[in-house]
Amino acid sequence: MNWDRATPFTLDLQVGPDDIDGLGHANNAVYVTWLERCAWRHSQRLGLDLAEYRRLDRAMAVVRHEIDYLAAAYEGDELHMGTWIVDWDQRLRMTRRFQLIRPGDGTTLLRAQTTFVCIELSSGRPKRMPAEFIDGYGQAISPTTG
């Protein structure tokens, strides 16, 4: 796989019939769902699942998506989504990058970046990351090169 950075967390996807729009390819809104699914699975792998979010009264909420749609995906396509945590301030903000590849022909279909802010679930307001977030997400910070 020709990943933009070393050692991504990866999620395997398959384009289903419900993902296809009237133009015959995966709808752009479906890609946003895949970004969220990949980020969430990575968080779970790091030990930060929904139960832990609730216990800590904290969550990482999306404040910005930047998406470059580079090529179309079609029904039946097998895809690999990779993600990396590339930046964080260890207080409120964290940034992930994503790359979506169709391994059948090696085409990168999408590159994206999502910015998250830590919120207190009970109030919905920004709140400092707890130590568990720093420990969990900290182990996944991607080097600046690779």
Stockholm file with secondary structure:
# STOCKHOLM 1.0

chainA/1-146         MNWDRATPFTLDLQVGPDDIDGLGHANNAVYVTWLERCAWRHSQRLGLDLAEYRRLDRAMAVVRHEIDYLAAAYEGDELHMGTWIVDWDQRLRMTRRFQLIRPGDGTTLLRAQTTFVCIELSSGRPKRMPAEFIDGYGQAISPTTG
#=GR chainA/1-146 SS CCCSSSSCEEEEEECCGGGBCTTSSBCHHHHHHHHHHHHHHHHHHTTCCHHHHHHHTEEEEEEEEEEEECSCCCTTCEEEEEEEEEEECSSSEEEEEEEEEETTTTEEEEEEEEEEEEEETTTCSBCCCCHHHHHHHHTTBCCSCC
#=GC SS_cons         CCCSSSSCEEEEEECCGGGBCTTSSBCHHHHHHHHHHHHHHHHHHTTCCHHHHHHHTEEEEEEEEEEEECSCCCTTCEEEEEEEEEEECSSSEEEEEEEEEETTTTEEEEEEEEEEEEEETTTCSBCCCCHHHHHHHHTTBCCSCC
//
